[in-house]
């Protein structure tokens, strides 16, 4: 049985077409694996909009929102970002990043 967390990180953004190949490679090869290696990150999934925008969406389920305060997370985010991450994130447009905590009761 899969473990369910109570925290959710949602990230949405657009990227110019000339940078999409690098963006998608970065997400698949570095970013999602890096996040999923952080203790407390349970899942990492990406989506592309069928309609509306921003075009790209990433959803990460976490044990709880406090995972984002951990030393392991800080080591790969903010000042700990790779040069590739800095380049790709710097190109993002319409960037939205929200952190959520589950409020529904288990059934």
Buried (B, 14 or more C-beta within 10 A) or exposed (E): EEEEBBBBBEBBBBBEEEBBEBBBEBBEEBBBEBBEEBEBBBBBEBEEEEEEEBBBBBBBBBBBBEBBEBEBBEEBBEEEBEEBBEBBBEBBEEEEEEBEEBEEEEE
